[in-house]
Amino acid sequence: MKKTVAALLAVATVAGSLVSVAPAAQAHDGVGAGIAAGLLGGAIVGGAIAASRPAYGGPVYVAEPAPPPYGCYWQRQRYWDGYGWVIRPVRVCY
């Protein structure tokens, strides 16, 4: 929703700056209005981008694994994955 509003504001700003410059006007007549509209549009779009949510997700809760059945237990084992040593929990049953 915020991205849609920001896009519509950007389009309205560009359209307003194009309409404000008359084609038969002299070169110095519409320059100030165009610069003001550009600065105002940039402030609006920049504010919308700054107020948006970050791209990453928040913290996630990860529960511990369920207790193993009788005769089994969890053991941490180390293995080489091609890049380095990795430790992972493995269920060992006897």
C-alpha positions in Angstrom: 0.0 0.0 0.0 2.8 2.4 0.9 4.6 1.6 -2.3 1.5 2.3 -4.4 0.9 5.7 -2.7 4.6 6.6 -3.2 4.4 5.7 -6.9 1.2 7.7 -7.4 2.8 10.7 -5.6 5.9 10.4 -7.8 3.7 10.3 -11.0 1.6 13.3 -9.8 4.8 15.3 -9.1 6.2 14.6 -12.5 2.9 15.4 -14.2 2.6 18.6 -12.2 6.0 19.7 -13.1 5.4 19.1 -16.8 2.1 21.0 -16.7 3.5 24.0 -14.9 6.0 24.7 -17.7 4.2 26.4 -20.6 5.6 25.6 -24.0 5.4 29.2 -25.2 7.1 30.7 -22.1 10.5 32.0 -22.0 13.3 29.9 -20.6 13.5 31.7 -17.2 9.8 31.7 -16.5 9.1 28.0 -15.5 12.5 27.0 -14.2 11.9 28.1 -10.6 8.5 26.2 -10.5 10.1 23.1 -12.0 12.9 23.1 -9.4 10.5 23.7 -6.5 8.3 20.8 -7.8 11.3 18.5 -8.1 12.5 19.3 -4.6 9.0 18.8 -3.2 8.5 15.6 -5.0 11.9 14.3 -4.0 11.1 15.1 -0.3 7.8 13.3 -0.5 9.2 10.2 -2.2 12.2 10.2 0.1 10.0 10.4 3.1 7.9 7.5 1.9 11.0 5.4 1.3 12.4 6.3 4.7 9.2 5.4 6.5 8.8 2.0 4.9 9.5 -1.3 6.7 13.0 -2.8 6.5 13.5 -5.6 4.0 14.5 -8.3 6.6 12.1 -10.1 8.9 12.0 -9.9 12.6 13.3 -12.4 15.2 11.9 -15.9 14.9 11.3 -18.3 17.8 12.8 -21.7 17.2 11.7 -24.5 19.6 14.0 -27.2 20.8 13.4 -30.6 19.3 11.0 -32.9 21.0 12.5 -35.4 23.4 13.5 -38.7 21.7 11.7 -41.9 22.4 13.0 -44.4 25.0 16.3 -45.8 24.0 17.3 -42.8 21.9 19.2 -39.6 22.7 20.5 -36.5 20.9 24.2 -36.3 20.2 26.1 -33.4 18.6 28.2 -34.6 15.7 30.8 -32.8 13.7 31.1 -33.2 9.9 32.9 -31.5 7.0 30.6 -29.9 4.5 33.2 -28.9 2.0 33.7 -25.4 3.3 34.4 -26.1 7.0 33.4 -28.1 10.1 29.7 -28.0 11.0 28.1 -29.3 14.2 24.6 -30.6 14.1 22.4 -32.6 16.5 21.8 -36.2 15.5 19.3 -38.6 17.1 21.1 -41.8 18.1 19.0 -44.9 19.0 20.3 -48.2 20.4 
